[in-house]
């Protein structure tokens, strides 16, 4: 008899305990332990197989999606899909029945514009992270307005403004990633930050911060210098600790205690991956769309390599699942992407390949809890289209309508 699907990841964790990883070398740097792992995992490679439960959207589907950028589920197994383009949340039952559409585009109670992220708050209300002006719009699971969290208070920027990109919940507070933009003579001062806040929006602990200035008389955009841990290159662990891929060109994850104290840095020997021609064309188009709003000429500089890390997820037992830039390309047939998995101590234990349809460079794959995953087909093309970023192609076909596939983890 097969084990219950909800136990699959827990069983994999127990397997890791039975065959412990070879510990990485620990080196102290400025009083902070750095766990330096080799390029290969101690336990080799495993395959995570997925079983389709339901799908929605696509050419033959009755549901239309704009751009699905996040998915969460509640204790009953209902799934909530954030549609950034349509500024709404689509709710589905565990078997794929469409239940409701929550929120809509607007500025009234419970309404939102271009939400960038979705998460459950400590009181189980849904938090929709509005990009600009940055705020968190709260809804109950029936779609009723439940208030708004304004980061920093009603007038936090004194003439500036806030952009929010990511949000996550801890036991009694939230952690957000965003940008504070202040107007100065001849330009803007920008502060990218990752910080914890109270449920009233008051900042408590700043984990990371990065300063930059935009000079209106000499527009320059360096794509590598713009790097920060958004979108989604950070995670919260079971103790409330924060994991962050702080370095664009290094395979290194900084770990902070709940109060912001640096605990350790997890590293792995890694060779950066050069961008493909298509990736270079896409990033050029995205920056071109970004700079159209600026008057005059804009000098731009684009990195030749992809950022080392793409996403981080921490399981309830403390295992760290990392998707690197190499985990989405050159995969074996039938494998969409491959995660590097570190144990709770930060030792590189194994790699886990996910077997399902999809293309790691074109589509998105989200963990939903510990035993479900959601594939979003056409994610990259839809995101590019929403930004107004176009890439010339010899293919004349229109992109297929966005489709989502909901899976349970089988083994």
C-alpha positions as CSV (number, residue, x, y, z in Angstrom):
1,X,0.0,0.0,0.0
2,X,1.3,3.5,-0.9
3,X,1.9,5.9,2.0
4,X,-0.5,8.8,2.4
5,X,0.6,11.7,0.2
6,X,0.8,14.1,3.2
7,X,3.6,12.0,4.7
8,X,5.8,11.9,1.6
9,X,8.1,14.8,2.4
10,X,8.3,13.8,6.0
11,X,9.4,10.3,5.0
12,X,12.1,11.8,2.7
13,X,13.3,13.8,5.7
14,X,13.5,10.7,7.9
15,X,15.4,9.0,5.1
16,X,17.9,11.8,5.2
17,X,18.3,11.2,9.0
18,X,19.0,7.5,8.4
19,X,21.8,8.5,5.9
20,X,23.2,11.7,7.3
21,X,25.0,14.1,4.9
22,X,28.7,14.7,5.0
23,X,29.0,17.9,6.9
24,X,30.3,20.9,5.1
25,X,33.4,22.6,6.3
26,X,32.5,25.3,8.9
27,X,34.6,28.5,8.8
28,X,34.1,31.6,10.9
29,X,34.0,34.9,9.1
30,X,33.6,38.0,11.2
31,X,32.2,35.8,14.0
32,X,29.5,34.2,11.8
33,X,29.8,30.5,10.9
34,X,30.0,29.8,7.1
35,X,29.1,26.3,6.1
36,X,31.0,25.6,2.9
37,X,29.5,22.6,1.0
38,X,31.0,20.8,-1.9
39,X,29.4,20.9,-5.4
40,X,27.9,17.4,-5.1
41,X,25.4,16.2,-2.5
42,X,26.3,13.5,0.0
43,X,23.3,11.3,-0.9
44,X,23.0,11.8,-4.6
45,X,19.9,12.4,-6.5
46,X,16.2,11.5,-6.0
47,X,13.1,11.9,-8.2
48,X,9.9,13.4,-6.9
49,X,7.0,12.2,-9.0
50,X,3.7,14.1,-9.3
51,X,0.2,12.9,-9.9
52,X,-2.2,15.3,-11.5
53,X,-5.3,16.1,-9.5
54,X,-6.9,18.9,-11.6
55,X,-6.1,21.6,-14.2
56,X,-7.8,24.8,-15.2
57,X,-7.4,27.4,-18.0
58,X,-5.6,26.6,-21.2
59,X,-7.0,26.5,-24.7
60,X,-9.9,24.1,-23.8
61,X,-10.6,25.3,-20.3
62,X,-13.6,27.4,-19.2
63,X,-11.5,29.5,-16.8
64,X,-9.4,32.4,-18.1
65,X,-6.3,33.6,-16.3
66,X,-4.2,36.7,-16.8
67,X,-1.0,36.1,-14.8
68,X,-0.9,33.7,-11.9
69,X,2.0,34.6,-9.7
70,X,1.3,32.9,-6.4
71,X,-0.7,30.1,-4.9
72,X,-1.6,29.2,-1.3
73,X,-3.9,26.7,0.4
74,X,-5.9,26.6,3.6
75,X,-6.4,23.8,6.1
76,X,-9.3,22.4,4.2
77,X,-7.2,22.0,1.0
78,X,-8.8,24.9,-0.9
79,X,-6.4,26.6,-3.3
80,X,-6.2,30.4,-3.8
81,X,-4.5,31.6,-7.0
82,X,-3.3,35.2,-7.2
83,X,-3.9,36.8,-10.6
84,X,-1.7,39.8,-10.8
85,X,-2.9,41.0,-14.1
86,X,-6.6,40.8,-13.3
87,X,-6.1,42.0,-9.7
88,X,-8.1,39.1,-8.2
89,X,-7.8,35.8,-6.3
90,X,-9.4,32.7,-7.8
91,X,-10.4,30.1,-5.2
92,X,-10.7,26.3,-6.0
93,X,-11.7,23.3,-4.0
94,X,-9.3,20.4,-3.4
95,X,-10.8,18.7,-6.5
96,X,-10.6,21.7,-8.8
97,X,-14.1,23.1,-8.5
98,X,-14.0,26.9,-8.9
99,X,-15.5,28.3,-5.7
100,X,-15.2,32.1,-5.9
101,X,-13.4,35.1,-7.2
102,X,-12.1,37.3,-4.4
103,X,-11.2,41.0,-4.7
104,X,-11.1,43.0,-7.9
105,X,-9.2,46.0,-9.3
106,X,-9.9,49.2,-7.5
107,X,-9.1,51.4,-4.5
108,X,-12.2,50.6,-2.4
109,X,-12.4,48.2,0.7
110,X,-11.0,44.8,-0.3
111,X,-9.9,46.0,-3.7
112,X,-6.4,46.0,-5.1
113,X,-4.2,47.0,-8.0
114,X,-1.6,44.7,-9.5
115,X,-1.0,42.6,-6.4
116,X,2.5,41.1,-6.3
117,X,2.1,38.4,-3.7
118,X,-0.4,36.5,-1.6
119,X,-0.1,35.0,1.9
120,X,-2.1,34.0,5.0
121,X,-1.8,36.3,7.9
122,X,-1.5,35.0,11.5
123,X,-5.3,35.4,11.9
124,X,-5.9,33.3,8.8
125,X,-7.1,36.2,6.7
126,X,-5.6,36.5,3.2
127,X,-3.0,39.3,2.6
128,X,-2.8,40.7,-0.9
129,X,0.5,42.6,-1.4
130,X,-0.2,45.6,-3.5
131,X,2.9,46.7,-5.5
132,X,2.2,50.4,-5.7
133,X,1.3,52.3,-3.6
134,X,2.6,49.6,-1.3
135,X,0.1,48.2,1.1
136,X,-1.4,44.8,2.2
137,X,-5.1,44.4,1.5
138,X,-6.8,41.9,3.9
139,X,-9.7,39.6,3.0
140,X,-11.4,36.8,4.7
141,X,-11.8,33.6,2.7
142,X,-15.3,34.6,1.6
143,X,-13.8,37.8,0.0
144,X,-15.0,40.2,2.6
145,X,-12.7,43.2,3.3
146,X,-10.8,42.8,6.6
147,X,-8.8,46.0,6.6
148,X,-5.5,47.3,5.3
149,X,-1.9,47.2,6.5
150,X,0.1,50.3,5.5
151,X,3.8,49.7,6.1
152,X,5.2,52.5,8.2
153,X,1.8,54.0,9.1
154,X,-0.5,56.4,7.3
155,X,2.3,58.7,6.0
156,X,5.5,56.7,6.3
157,X,7.6,58.4,3.6
158,X,7.1,62.2,4.1
159,X,6.8,62.9,0.4
160,X,8.2,59.6,-0.8
161,X,6.4,56.4,-1.5
162,X,6.6,52.7,-1.0
163,X,6.7,49.7,-3.3
164,X,6.0,46.2,-1.8
165,X,6.9,43.0,-3.6
166,X,6.8,40.0,-1.2
167,X,5.1,39.1,2.1
168,X,5.2,36.2,4.5
169,X,3.6,35.5,7.9
170,X,5.3,34.5,11.2
171,X,3.6,33.6,14.4
172,X,2.7,37.1,15.5
173,X,4.0,39.4,12.7
174,X,4.9,39.5,9.1
175,X,8.0,39.8,7.0
176,X,8.0,42.0,3.9
177,X,10.4,42.9,1.0
178,X,10.0,46.2,-0.6
179,X,11.5,49.5,-1.7
180,X,11.2,52.9,0.0
181,X,11.6,55.7,-2.6
182,X,12.3,59.2,-1.4
183,X,12.4,62.3,-3.6
184,X,15.6,64.4,-3.6
185,X,16.8,67.2,-5.7
186,X,17.5,65.9,-9.2
187,X,16.6,62.3,-8.5
188,X,15.4,59.6,-6.0
189,X,17.0,57.8,-3.1
190,X,15.9,54.2,-3.0
191,X,16.2,51.7,-0.2
192,X,15.5,48.1,-0.9
193,X,14.8,46.2,2.3
194,X,13.7,42.9,3.9
195,X,12.1,43.6,7.3
196,X,9.6,42.3,9.9
197,X,6.6,44.4,10.8
198,X,3.8,44.3,13.3
199,X,0.3,43.7,12.0
200,X,-0.2,47.5,12.2
201,X,2.6,48.0,9.8
202,X,5.3,49.2,12.2
203,X,8.8,48.0,11.2
204,X,10.5,45.9,13.9
205,X,13.6,44.3,12.5
206,X,15.5,45.1,9.3
207,X,17.3,42.0,8.1
208,X,18.7,43.4,4.9
209,X,19.0,46.9,3.4
210,X,20.5,48.3,0.2
211,X,20.8,51.9,-0.8
212,X,20.9,53.4,-4.3
213,X,20.3,56.7,-6.0
214,X,18.6,57.5,-9.3
215,X,20.0,60.6,-11.0
216,X,17.5,62.2,-13.3
217,X,20.3,64.1,-15.1
218,X,22.3,61.0,-15.8
219,X,20.1,57.9,-16.0
220,X,22.0,54.7,-15.5
221,X,20.7,51.3,-14.8
222,X,23.0,48.4,-14.0
223,X,21.0,45.2,-13.9
224,X,23.4,43.5,-11.5
225,X,23.4,46.4,-9.1
226,X,19.6,46.3,-9.0
227,X,19.6,42.8,-7.6
228,X,17.9,42.2,-4.2
229,X,16.2,39.2,-2.6
230,X,12.9,40.0,-4.2
231,X,11.1,38.3,-5.8
232,X,10.9,35.3,-3.5
233,X,14.6,34.7,-3.0
234,X,14.0,34.5,0.8
235,X,12.0,32.3,3.1
236,X,11.0,31.9,6.8
237,X,12.0,28.8,8.8
238,X,10.1,27.0,11.6
239,X,11.6,29.1,14.4
240,X,10.8,32.4,12.6
241,X,14.4,32.6,11.3
242,X,14.9,34.2,7.9
243,X,16.9,32.8,5.0
244,X,18.0,35.1,2.2
245,X,19.9,34.8,-1.1
246,X,21.6,38.1,-0.5
247,X,24.4,37.8,-3.1
248,X,23.6,37.8,-6.9
249,X,26.7,36.0,-8.0
250,X,27.4,33.7,-5.2
251,X,25.7,30.5,-4.0
252,X,25.2,31.7,-0.5
253,X,22.2,31.9,1.8
254,X,22.4,34.2,4.9
255,X,20.4,33.0,7.9
256,X,19.1,35.5,10.5
257,X,17.6,34.7,13.9
258,X,14.0,36.0,14.4
259,X,15.5,39.1,16.0
260,X,17.8,39.8,13.0
261,X,21.0,38.5,14.5
262,X,23.2,36.8,11.8
263,X,23.3,33.1,12.6
264,X,25.2,31.5,9.7
265,X,25.8,31.5,6.0
266,X,25.2,28.4,3.9
267,X,27.4,28.1,0.8
268,X,27.9,25.6,-2.0
269,X,30.6,25.3,-4.6
270,X,28.9,26.5,-7.8
271,X,29.7,27.7,-11.3
272,X,27.5,30.5,-12.5
273,X,25.3,29.8,-15.5
274,X,25.7,32.1,-18.6
275,X,22.3,33.4,-19.9
276,X,20.9,31.9,-23.0
277,X,20.3,34.2,-26.0
278,X,16.6,34.1,-25.3
279,X,17.2,35.0,-21.6
280,X,19.4,37.9,-22.7
281,X,16.7,39.1,-25.2
282,X,14.1,38.9,-22.4
283,X,16.0,40.9,-19.8
284,X,16.9,43.5,-22.5
285,X,13.2,43.8,-23.3
286,X,12.3,44.1,-19.7
287,X,14.8,46.9,-19.0
288,X,13.7,48.7,-22.2
289,X,10.1,48.6,-20.9
290,X,11.3,49.9,-17.5
291,X,13.3,52.8,-19.0
292,X,10.6,54.1,-21.4
293,X,9.2,56.2,-18.6
294,X,12.5,58.1,-18.3
295,X,13.1,61.2,-20.5
296,X,16.3,61.2,-22.6
297,X,18.9,58.5,-23.0
298,X,19.3,55.8,-20.4
299,X,22.6,54.0,-20.1
300,X,22.1,50.3,-19.3
301,X,24.4,47.4,-18.3
302,X,23.2,43.8,-18.3
303,X,24.8,40.9,-16.6
304,X,25.9,38.0,-18.8
305,X,25.1,35.4,-16.1
306,X,21.9,34.4,-14.4
307,X,21.7,35.1,-10.6
308,X,23.0,32.1,-8.8
309,X,19.8,31.3,-6.9
310,X,16.2,31.5,-8.1
311,X,14.1,30.6,-5.0
312,X,14.3,29.2,-1.4
313,X,11.8,27.1,0.5
314,X,12.1,25.9,4.1
315,X,10.1,22.9,5.2
316,X,8.5,22.5,8.6
317,X,11.4,20.3,9.8
318,X,14.0,22.9,8.7
319,X,15.1,21.3,5.4
320,X,16.1,24.0,2.9
321,X,15.0,23.5,-0.7
322,X,17.0,25.7,-3.1
323,X,16.4,26.2,-6.8
324,X,19.6,27.4,-8.5
325,X,19.9,28.9,-12.0
326,X,21.2,25.5,-13.1
327,X,18.2,23.6,-11.7
328,X,16.0,24.8,-14.5
329,X,18.1,24.0,-17.6
330,X,19.5,20.9,-19.3
331,X,17.3,18.6,-17.3
332,X,16.8,14.9,-18.1
333,X,13.7,14.0,-20.2
334,X,10.6,14.2,-18.1
335,X,12.2,16.4,-15.4
336,X,11.1,20.0,-15.1
337,X,13.6,21.2,-12.5
338,X,15.9,20.0,-9.8
339,X,16.3,21.3,-6.2
340,X,19.3,21.3,-4.0
341,X,18.2,20.1,-0.6
342,X,20.2,21.0,2.6
343,X,19.4,19.6,6.0
344,X,18.5,21.8,9.0
345,X,22.1,22.3,9.8
346,X,22.9,23.5,6.3
347,X,24.7,20.5,5.0
348,X,24.1,19.7,1.3
349,X,22.3,16.3,1.6
350,X,20.8,15.6,-1.8
351,X,19.2,16.8,-5.1
352,X,15.6,16.3,-5.8
353,X,14.4,16.2,-9.4
354,X,10.7,17.0,-10.0
355,X,9.1,14.9,-12.7
356,X,6.2,16.6,-14.4
357,X,5.3,18.4,-17.7
358,X,6.6,21.9,-18.1
359,X,9.7,23.8,-19.0
360,X,11.9,25.2,-16.3
361,X,12.7,28.3,-18.3
362,X,9.1,29.1,-19.5
363,X,6.8,27.9,-16.7
364,X,6.5,28.2,-12.9
365,X,6.3,25.5,-10.2
366,X,5.0,26.3,-6.7
367,X,5.0,24.2,-3.6
368,X,1.6,24.3,-1.9
369,X,2.2,22.9,1.6
370,X,4.3,19.8,2.0
371,X,2.5,17.4,-0.4
372,X,1.1,19.5,-3.3
373,X,2.6,21.5,-6.2
374,X,1.1,23.8,-8.8
375,X,2.5,24.2,-12.3
376,X,1.8,27.5,-14.0
377,X,2.3,27.1,-17.8
378,X,3.2,30.2,-19.8
379,X,4.3,32.2,-16.7
380,X,7.3,33.9,-18.3
381,X,5.6,35.0,-21.5
382,X,2.6,36.3,-19.5
383,X,4.8,38.3,-17.2
384,X,6.7,39.8,-20.1
385,X,3.5,40.8,-21.8
386,X,2.2,42.4,-18.7
387,X,5.3,44.6,-18.4
388,X,4.9,45.6,-22.1
389,X,8.2,43.8,-22.8
390,X,8.3,42.3,-26.3
391,X,10.9,40.0,-27.7
392,X,11.2,39.6,-31.5
393,X,10.8,36.0,-32.5
394,X,10.6,34.0,-35.7
395,X,7.5,32.3,-34.4
396,X,4.3,33.9,-35.4
397,X,2.0,31.9,-33.1
398,X,0.3,33.6,-30.2
399,X,1.2,32.2,-26.8
400,X,-1.3,29.7,-25.5
401,X,-3.7,30.8,-22.8
402,X,-2.2,30.4,-19.3
403,X,-3.0,27.0,-17.7
404,X,-2.5,25.7,-14.2
405,X,-2.0,22.1,-13.2
406,X,-2.5,21.0,-9.6
407,X,-0.5,18.0,-8.4
408,X,-0.1,15.8,-5.4
409,X,3.4,14.5,-4.6
410,X,3.3,10.7,-5.3
411,X,6.8,9.6,-4.2
